[in-house]
Amino acid sequence: MKPVGWNQPRKRPAHGVIHSSAKPTVVFLTVCTRGRAKWLADDQVHDHVLTAWGSASGWRVGRYVLMPDHVHLFAGWVGGRWTLEQWTRYWKAIFSRIHRNPDHRWQTDHWDTRMKSRNQFEAKWEYVRNNPVRHNLIARAEEWPYSGIVCEFGPW
């Protein structure tokens, strides 16, 4: 007998990333703005997000795309005691202190998926980098000014 609700989509994300010494811990993360307000695709916001990520230790941001109402990023664990959840809360708090706009708020949670292989990572990145194209914001992914690579992860 199958448990009740076994085929229902999750309403809340399941968290808890287990680190392995055999290969890097790389996580795909999606963080949304509160109420899906469209304020992220902005030069000043972009600078403040990068500053916040650079100030938060324990995890490093790799490739990322800021969309108007959410951000996709790949984070790699570089050691320390901070869980992904703690790190995410921390950089969001740093951003809020730097940015100082009370209308620009984050949702309290996030979605994360552990990348298990280089192939999975590259496929997810292809999907993410083309997100602005699918949303009709630009014609080609290379044109989107709110994306980039903070650091590279490897080897796999």
N, C-alpha and C positions, 0 to 999 in steps of 0.2 A: 504494500500500500504506500502511495506517495504522500508525503506530508502536505498539509493544507498550505496553499500559496506557493508551492514549489516552482511553478512556472511564471510567477508574477515578477515584473521588473522591480529592482530595488528602488525604494523611495529615498533611502539615505545611503551614502557610500560606505562601504566596508573598508576600514583602514587597518594598518599594521604591516609594515614592510620589514621582512626578515633579511638581514644582511648575510652575505656569503663571502668567504675569503677566496673562493674558487673563481669568482668573476665579479666585475663591477656591479654595484647596486645603482641602477638607473631606473628612474620612475617617470612616467608620463603623467603630467598634472594639468588639470583644468580648474581654474578659479574664476568665478563669475562676479560681476558687480551686483550690489544689492538691487533687487528688482529688475535686473538686466538693463539698468540705465546705461546709456551709450556715451561714456565719457573717456574711455581708455585710449582710443586712437587719437592721440594728441602729442605734440612734441614735448611739452613740459611734463606731462604724465609719463611719457616714455623715459625721459631722463630720471625722473623720481623713482620709477620702478627699478631701473638699472642700479641706481644708488642703493635702494633698499636691499636688492639681492646681493650686492657687493658687501653690504654691512652685516649680513647674517651668515654666521659660520655653521659648519657641520655638513652643509649641502652646498653644491655649486650648480648654478644654472648653466645649461648647455645651449641648445637651440630653443628658440621661442618665437611666438607670434602673438602680438597684442591685437585683438579684435575690438570693435567698439564697446562690446559689453562682456567680454571674457578674455582670458589669456590662456594660451596653451604653452606649456614649457616642459622641458626634460630636465630633471634634477638628478645629480649624482651625489651619492653619499661619500664624504671625504673623511669621515671619522668623527668621533665625539659622541656625546650622550644624547643629542637632540634627535627626537623622532621627526619624521616628515611632518606630522601634524603640528608639533611645537615650532619647527622651523617655519612652516607656512604662516602660522599665527604671528610669529615674530616679524617676518618681513612685511606682512600686511600692516602691522602696528608701526614699524619704521616708516613705511610709505605714508601712512596717515599723519605722522608727526612732521615729515618733510613737506608733504603736499599742502596741508592745512586748508583743505576745502571740505567742510562738513557735509556737503552734498555728494561727495565722491566717497562712497562706502563700499566695502566688499561684503559678499555673502559670508556667513560665518563658517561654512564648510567648503570642501573641495572634492574633486574626483581624482583618484589616482590609480594607475595601473603599472605594475612592475614590468619592465622590458626584459624578456627572457633570452633574447638573441639579437644579434646585429641586424638580421633580416627583419625581425618584428619592429625594431627601432627605425630602420630606414623606411619601411612601409608606412609606419605611423607618421614619420616626418613628412613624407610625400603628401599624405592626406592633409596634415596641418598646414604646411607651407602654401597649399592651394586653397585654403579656407577663404582668404579674401577674394579670390577669383570666383569661387562658388557663390559668394554673397554679393557678387556684382559690384565690388568696391574698386577693382582694378581689372585690367585685361590679362596681365601675366604676373605670376607670383613674385618675380624679381622687382616689380615696381612698388611693392608694399613697403613703406618706410618704417613700419613698426614691427620689425622682425629682425632676427639676427642670431649670432652665436656668441655667447659670453665666453665659454670654454668648451673644448672638445673632450669627449670621454673615450676611453679606450685603455688598453686593448680589450677586445671581447674574447 
